[in-house]
Amino acid sequence: MLVLSEPTRRILGRLSSGFLFESANFGTDVVLAAKLPYEQIDHLLDGADAYLTVNFVETRRGSYLWSAFTVADHDTSMFYLQRTHRYDELQTVLRFIRSDDVTVALFDELNRCVGSLRGELDGGQTLAESLASWDGDLARNDTDGIENTLEAQADEIDRHPKLLEKSKFCFSKRKTVEHFNRAAVPSPTFDADRMLAGLRFDERDVGVALETNITRLMSSVFQPDCLFPSPSIGVGSHARELIDVVAVADGSLIFVEAKAVQTSLRTDLVRRESNGQKSLTKAVKQLQGATRRARQARTLRMANSHLSREIVVEGKISLIAIVGEFAASSMAAKPGLNHASHALDVLCVLQLSDLYAILAASSDPAEFLNCLDEVGRRQDQHGYEQIMRPDSGWSTRRRGNR
């Protein structure tokens, strides 16, 4: 299992998805560390083809070293990440391509190494020779030039999709390994370093695992007496779960509803998007129902493994729907709150990586609430968008007609 260096962890922590070439085994090897949505990791572990493309791209501002890492997760589409590389990264990339046995370490949205692929690159040596023989000047980092390069390459991929299949991991010589970190970390004990702590990944019910990890992530900002997983409303036989997670902050409430949608390589793309949208619609309805019941009750008795307390419902309620890649990225417009909602209520549609990024940028609950307000306003105007913009030089895409 690859242990990330702190600089690499910080880079991946700012990205929803991305990849980089990382030195491993005390600098003797180079591996490709790829941070992907959990759906794409599942597809790779189930046998989906993976492609690596590296070349030089000529622009008016100079030449850029460009690469793309692709998951062929469907017959008519491919999910791919693309990026440009710094001037000093060429030798590291060449070391990876020249390796007889290459390793791709797979990181999930919580920056955990949950699996790896080992195998050979088709045409790797030929590719390395062409890169090493480059006689042009590799341009230094330039924000405008890099962004233009990524846009131009995306257009080129749309016209010539085979560009993404320049190199490929061989099935016959590929070895897939799943890593499960079984370190049980109690929740929701407050821990300001929770972002870097080991989290359980051995729970086979993806819904339960998602709720558990959301609670643990939020415990990096919220104290135990302000965080309540799966709280109930009502007494005795009339008790029912209010919502997946409730957090309390400065007189305001935060309701979180998570929907984990399992997809397979056999599920077509249209159906995946449809299932994602249905999950999003269901999550929003549950959030609205929980808000209505909470305001009608006026007082909620919340309990977790540490304590029980009464909470008066009188301020704003921030609503968070946690959904997967297809529900979020295909959302043209955010579902609206119904007319019965409080005027100050805010709805945010996030992927797990978005929640991670917002919590990582928040030093306390008040700052977290301010971030949610900003995200909610932005989504009201533009629909879903990645909350933490990647560093210049990165881009995530899905190409639709292969």
C-alpha positions as CSV (number, residue, x, y, z in Angstrom):
1,M,0.0,0.0,0.0
2,L,1.4,3.4,-1.0
3,V,1.8,5.9,1.8
4,L,1.5,9.4,0.5
5,S,4.1,12.1,1.2
6,E,2.7,15.2,2.9
7,P,3.1,17.4,-0.3
8,T,1.2,14.8,-2.4
9,R,-1.5,14.4,0.3
10,R,-2.0,18.2,0.2
11,I,-2.3,18.2,-3.5
12,L,-4.8,15.4,-3.7
13,G,-6.7,16.8,-0.8
14,R,-7.5,19.9,-2.9
15,L,-8.8,17.9,-5.8
16,S,-12.0,16.1,-6.4
17,S,-10.2,13.8,-8.8
18,G,-6.7,13.8,-10.2
19,F,-3.4,11.9,-10.6
20,L,0.3,12.4,-10.3
21,F,3.5,10.5,-10.5
22,E,4.9,9.8,-7.0
23,S,8.2,8.4,-5.9
24,A,7.9,5.3,-3.7
25,N,10.1,2.8,-1.9
26,F,12.5,5.4,-0.8
27,G,12.8,6.9,-4.3
28,T,13.7,3.6,-6.0
29,D,10.3,3.4,-7.9
30,V,7.7,5.7,-9.4
31,V,4.0,4.9,-9.2
32,L,1.0,6.7,-10.6
33,A,-1.3,7.9,-7.7
34,A,-4.8,8.4,-9.1
35,K,-7.7,9.9,-7.0
36,L,-11.0,8.8,-8.5
37,P,-14.7,8.7,-7.7
38,Y,-15.5,5.4,-5.9
39,E,-17.6,4.3,-8.9
40,Q,-14.5,4.4,-11.1
41,I,-12.4,2.6,-8.6
42,D,-15.0,-0.2,-8.4
43,H,-14.9,-0.5,-12.2
44,L,-11.2,-0.7,-12.3
45,L,-11.1,-3.4,-9.6
46,D,-13.8,-5.2,-11.6
47,G,-11.6,-5.4,-14.6
48,A,-12.3,-2.2,-16.7
49,D,-9.5,-1.2,-19.0
50,A,-7.2,1.6,-17.9
51,Y,-5.2,3.8,-20.4
52,L,-2.3,6.2,-20.0
53,T,-1.5,8.8,-22.7
54,V,1.5,11.1,-22.5
55,N,2.8,13.4,-25.2
56,F,4.1,16.9,-26.0
57,V,1.5,19.5,-27.1
58,E,2.6,22.5,-29.2
59,T,0.9,25.8,-28.5
60,R,1.5,29.4,-29.3
61,R,3.0,29.9,-25.8
62,G,5.4,26.9,-26.1
63,S,5.4,23.2,-25.6
64,Y,3.6,21.4,-22.7
65,L,4.0,17.9,-21.4
66,W,0.4,16.6,-21.3
67,S,-1.0,13.3,-20.0
68,A,-4.4,11.6,-19.5
69,F,-5.4,8.7,-17.3
70,T,-8.6,7.0,-18.6
71,V,-11.1,4.5,-17.2
72,A,-13.0,2.7,-20.0
73,D,-16.1,2.2,-17.8
74,H,-18.6,1.9,-20.6
75,D,-18.9,0.9,-24.3
76,T,-19.9,4.4,-25.5
77,S,-18.0,6.6,-23.0
78,M,-14.8,6.9,-21.1
79,F,-14.0,8.8,-17.9
80,Y,-10.7,10.5,-18.1
81,L,-8.4,12.9,-16.1
82,Q,-6.0,15.1,-18.0
83,R,-3.3,17.4,-16.8
84,T,-0.1,19.2,-17.8
85,H,3.2,18.7,-16.0
86,R,5.7,21.0,-14.5
87,Y,9.0,21.6,-16.3
88,D,10.9,19.4,-13.8
89,E,8.5,16.4,-14.0
90,L,9.6,15.0,-17.3
91,Q,12.3,12.7,-15.8
92,T,9.8,11.3,-13.2
93,V,7.3,10.5,-15.9
94,L,9.9,8.8,-18.1
95,R,11.0,6.7,-15.1
96,F,7.4,5.5,-14.7
97,I,6.9,4.7,-18.4
98,R,10.3,2.9,-18.7
99,S,9.4,0.5,-15.8
100,D,8.9,-3.1,-16.7
101,D,6.3,-3.5,-14.0
102,V,4.2,-0.3,-13.4
103,T,1.9,0.3,-10.4
104,V,-1.2,2.5,-10.2
105,A,-2.3,3.3,-6.7
106,L,-6.0,4.0,-6.4
107,F,-7.2,6.6,-3.9
108,D,-10.8,7.3,-3.0
109,E,-12.4,10.6,-2.2
110,L,-11.1,10.5,1.4
111,N,-7.5,10.2,0.2
112,R,-7.2,6.5,1.2
113,C,-5.3,4.0,-0.8
114,V,-8.0,1.4,-1.4
115,G,-6.5,-0.6,-4.2
116,S,-3.8,-0.9,-6.8
117,L,-3.1,-2.1,-10.3
118,R,0.1,-3.7,-11.5
119,G,1.0,-4.6,-15.0
120,E,2.8,-3.6,-18.2
121,L,2.2,-0.6,-20.5
122,D,1.7,-1.5,-24.1
123,G,4.2,0.5,-26.1
124,G,5.7,2.0,-23.0
125,Q,9.3,1.8,-24.2
126,T,8.5,3.3,-27.6
127,L,6.6,6.1,-25.9
128,A,9.5,6.7,-23.6
129,E,12.0,6.9,-26.5
130,S,9.8,9.5,-28.3
131,L,9.5,11.6,-25.2
132,A,13.2,11.4,-24.4
133,S,14.2,12.4,-27.9
134,W,12.1,15.6,-27.8
135,D,14.4,18.4,-29.0
136,G,12.1,21.4,-28.2
137,D,11.9,23.5,-25.1
138,L,9.4,22.5,-22.5
139,A,7.5,25.6,-21.5
140,R,7.5,26.8,-17.9
141,N,4.2,26.9,-16.1
142,D,1.9,29.6,-17.4
143,T,-1.7,29.6,-16.2
144,D,-3.4,30.9,-19.4
145,G,-1.3,28.6,-21.6
146,I,-2.1,25.6,-19.5
147,E,-5.8,26.2,-19.4
148,N,-5.9,26.7,-23.2
149,T,-3.9,23.5,-23.6
150,L,-6.4,21.5,-21.6
151,E,-9.3,22.9,-23.5
152,A,-7.6,22.2,-26.8
153,Q,-6.8,18.7,-25.9
154,A,-10.4,18.0,-24.8
155,D,-11.6,19.2,-28.2
156,E,-9.0,17.0,-29.9
157,I,-10.2,14.0,-27.8
158,D,-13.7,14.6,-28.9
159,R,-12.6,14.5,-32.6
160,H,-10.1,11.6,-32.2
161,P,-11.1,9.5,-29.2
162,K,-8.5,6.9,-30.0
163,L,-6.0,9.4,-28.7
164,L,-6.9,8.2,-25.2
165,E,-5.9,4.6,-26.0
166,K,-2.3,5.3,-26.9
167,S,-1.1,3.1,-24.0
168,K,-3.0,0.5,-22.0
169,F,-2.6,-1.9,-19.1
170,C,-2.6,-5.5,-20.4
171,F,-5.3,-7.7,-18.9
172,S,-3.2,-10.8,-19.2
173,K,-0.4,-9.4,-17.1
174,R,-2.4,-7.1,-14.8
175,K,-2.8,-7.8,-11.1
176,T,-5.5,-6.1,-9.1
177,V,-5.2,-5.8,-5.3
178,E,-7.8,-4.4,-2.9
179,H,-6.6,-2.7,0.2
180,F,-8.9,-2.4,3.2
181,N,-7.9,-0.2,6.1
182,R,-9.7,-2.0,9.0
183,A,-8.6,0.4,11.7
184,A,-11.8,1.1,13.7
185,V,-12.0,4.7,14.6
186,P,-14.8,5.6,17.1
187,S,-17.4,8.1,15.9
188,P,-18.3,10.9,16.4
189,T,-15.5,11.6,18.8
190,F,-14.1,15.0,18.0
191,D,-10.7,14.9,16.4
192,A,-9.2,18.0,14.6
193,D,-6.9,15.6,12.8
194,R,-9.7,13.4,11.6
195,M,-8.9,14.2,8.0
196,L,-5.6,12.3,8.3
197,A,-6.8,9.4,10.5
198,G,-7.5,5.9,9.3
199,L,-11.1,5.2,8.4
200,R,-12.9,1.9,8.0
201,F,-13.3,0.6,4.5
202,D,-14.3,-3.0,5.3
203,E,-18.1,-2.3,5.5
204,R,-19.6,-4.0,2.5
205,D,-22.9,-2.1,2.6
206,V,-21.9,1.1,0.7
207,G,-24.7,3.1,2.2
208,V,-23.7,2.4,5.8
209,A,-20.0,3.0,4.9
210,L,-20.9,6.3,3.3
211,E,-22.9,7.5,6.3
212,T,-20.2,6.4,8.7
213,N,-17.4,8.2,6.8
214,I,-19.5,11.4,6.5
215,T,-19.9,11.4,10.3
216,R,-16.2,10.8,10.9
217,L,-15.3,13.6,8.4
218,M,-17.6,16.1,10.1
219,S,-16.1,15.2,13.5
220,S,-13.0,17.0,12.3
221,V,-15.0,20.3,12.8
222,F,-17.9,19.5,15.1
223,Q,-17.7,18.5,18.8
224,P,-19.3,15.3,20.0
225,D,-22.3,17.1,21.6
226,C,-23.1,18.8,18.2
227,L,-23.0,15.7,15.9
228,F,-25.7,13.1,15.7
229,P,-25.6,10.2,13.2
230,S,-29.0,8.6,12.3
231,P,-31.1,10.5,14.9
232,S,-34.7,9.6,15.6
233,I,-37.8,11.7,16.1
234,G,-40.7,10.4,18.1
235,V,-41.0,8.0,21.0
236,G,-41.3,4.2,21.3
237,S,-43.1,2.5,18.3
238,H,-43.6,6.0,16.8
239,A,-39.9,6.7,16.6
240,R,-38.4,7.0,13.1
241,E,-35.1,8.2,11.7
242,L,-35.1,11.9,11.0
243,I,-32.2,12.0,8.6
244,D,-28.7,10.4,8.1
245,V,-26.7,13.0,10.0
246,V,-27.6,16.1,12.1
247,A,-25.0,18.7,13.1
248,V,-25.7,21.7,15.4
249,A,-23.8,25.0,15.0
250,D,-24.5,28.4,16.6
251,G,-28.3,28.0,16.8
252,S,-28.5,26.5,13.2
253,L,-28.9,22.9,12.1
254,I,-27.3,21.0,9.3
255,F,-29.2,18.0,7.9
256,V,-27.2,15.5,5.7
257,E,-28.8,12.8,3.5
258,A,-26.5,10.5,1.7
259,K,-27.3,8.3,-1.3
260,A,-24.8,5.7,-2.5
261,V,-25.6,4.4,-6.0
262,Q,-23.9,1.2,-7.0
263,T,-23.2,0.8,-10.7
264,S,-21.5,-1.9,-12.7
265,L,-19.8,-2.2,-16.0
266,R,-23.0,-3.8,-17.3
267,T,-25.1,-0.7,-16.5
268,D,-25.5,1.6,-19.5
269,L,-24.6,5.3,-19.2
270,V,-28.2,6.6,-19.6
271,R,-29.4,4.3,-16.9
272,R,-26.6,5.3,-14.5
273,E,-27.5,9.0,-15.0
274,S,-31.2,8.2,-14.5
275,N,-30.5,6.2,-11.3
276,G,-28.3,9.1,-10.0
277,Q,-31.0,11.6,-10.7
278,K,-33.6,9.5,-9.0
279,S,-31.4,9.2,-5.9
280,L,-30.8,13.0,-5.9
281,T,-34.6,13.6,-6.1
282,K,-35.2,11.2,-3.3
283,A,-32.5,12.7,-1.1
284,V,-33.9,16.2,-1.5
285,K,-37.5,15.0,-0.7
286,Q,-36.2,13.4,2.5
287,L,-34.3,16.5,3.5
288,Q,-37.5,18.6,2.9
289,G,-39.5,16.1,4.9
290,A,-37.0,16.1,7.8
291,T,-37.0,20.0,7.8
292,R,-40.8,20.0,7.9
293,R,-41.0,17.5,10.8
294,A,-38.3,19.3,12.8
295,R,-40.0,22.7,12.5
296,Q,-43.3,21.2,13.5
297,A,-41.8,19.5,16.5
298,R,-39.9,22.8,17.5
299,T,-37.8,20.8,19.9
300,L,-35.7,17.8,19.0
301,R,-34.1,15.3,21.4
302,M,-30.8,14.2,19.8
303,A,-28.7,11.4,21.1
304,N,-25.4,9.7,20.2
305,S,-23.0,7.3,21.9
306,H,-21.8,10.1,24.2
307,L,-24.9,12.0,25.3
308,S,-28.5,13.1,24.9
309,R,-29.7,16.7,24.5
310,E,-32.6,18.8,23.5
311,I,-32.3,21.2,20.6
312,V,-34.7,24.0,19.9
313,V,-35.4,24.5,16.2
314,E,-35.6,28.2,15.5
315,G,-32.8,29.2,13.2
316,K,-31.6,28.3,9.7
317,I,-31.4,24.7,8.5
318,S,-28.7,23.9,6.0
319,L,-29.4,20.9,3.9
320,I,-26.7,18.7,2.3
321,A,-27.5,16.0,-0.3
322,I,-24.4,13.7,-0.8
323,V,-24.7,11.9,-4.1
324,G,-22.4,10.2,-6.6
325,E,-20.7,11.3,-9.8
326,F,-23.6,10.9,-12.2
327,A,-26.2,12.6,-10.1
328,A,-24.1,15.6,-9.4
329,S,-22.2,16.3,-12.6
330,S,-25.3,15.7,-14.9
331,M,-27.5,18.1,-12.8
332,A,-28.3,21.0,-15.2
333,A,-30.2,22.8,-12.4
334,K,-30.4,22.2,-8.7
335,P,-33.7,20.9,-7.4
336,G,-35.5,23.8,-5.7
337,L,-36.8,23.8,-2.1
338,N,-40.6,23.8,-1.8
339,H,-42.7,26.8,-0.8
340,A,-43.0,25.6,2.7
341,S,-39.3,25.8,3.4
342,H,-37.9,28.5,5.7
343,A,-36.7,31.6,3.8
344,L,-33.1,31.1,5.2
345,D,-32.8,27.4,4.5
346,V,-30.0,26.4,2.1
347,L,-29.6,23.3,-0.1
348,C,-26.3,22.1,-1.3
349,V,-25.7,19.1,-3.6
350,L,-22.3,17.6,-3.0
351,Q,-20.1,14.7,-3.8
352,L,-18.2,13.2,-0.9
353,S,-15.0,14.8,-2.2
354,D,-16.8,18.2,-2.1
355,L,-17.7,17.7,1.5
356,Y,-14.1,16.7,2.3
357,A,-12.8,19.8,0.6
358,I,-15.2,22.2,2.4
359,L,-14.5,20.6,5.8
360,A,-10.7,20.7,5.1
361,A,-11.0,24.5,4.4
362,S,-13.1,25.1,7.6
363,S,-11.5,25.8,11.0
364,D,-14.8,25.7,12.9
365,P,-18.6,25.2,12.5
366,A,-19.3,28.8,11.7
367,E,-16.8,28.8,8.8
368,F,-18.3,25.6,7.6
369,L,-21.8,27.2,7.6
370,N,-20.4,30.2,5.7
371,C,-19.0,27.9,3.0
372,L,-22.3,26.1,2.7
373,D,-24.1,29.4,2.2
374,E,-21.7,30.4,-0.6
375,V,-22.0,27.0,-2.2
376,G,-25.8,27.1,-2.0
377,R,-25.9,30.5,-3.7
378,R,-23.5,29.4,-6.4
379,Q,-25.5,26.3,-7.2
380,D,-28.8,28.3,-7.3
381,Q,-27.2,30.3,-10.1
382,H,-25.2,27.6,-12.0
383,G,-26.4,24.2,-10.9
384,Y,-23.8,21.7,-9.7
385,E,-20.1,22.5,-10.1
386,Q,-17.0,21.2,-8.4
387,I,-16.7,23.2,-5.1
388,M,-12.9,23.3,-4.9
389,R,-11.4,24.3,-8.2
390,P,-8.4,22.1,-9.2
391,D,-5.0,23.7,-9.3
392,S,-4.2,25.1,-12.8
393,G,-3.0,22.2,-14.9
394,W,-5.7,19.7,-14.0
395,S,-9.0,18.7,-15.7
396,T,-11.7,16.0,-15.3
397,R,-13.8,15.0,-18.2
398,R,-16.2,12.4,-19.6
399,R,-16.1,11.9,-23.3
400,G,-19.5,10.7,-24.6
401,N,-19.1,8.9,-27.9
402,R,-16.2,6.6,-28.2
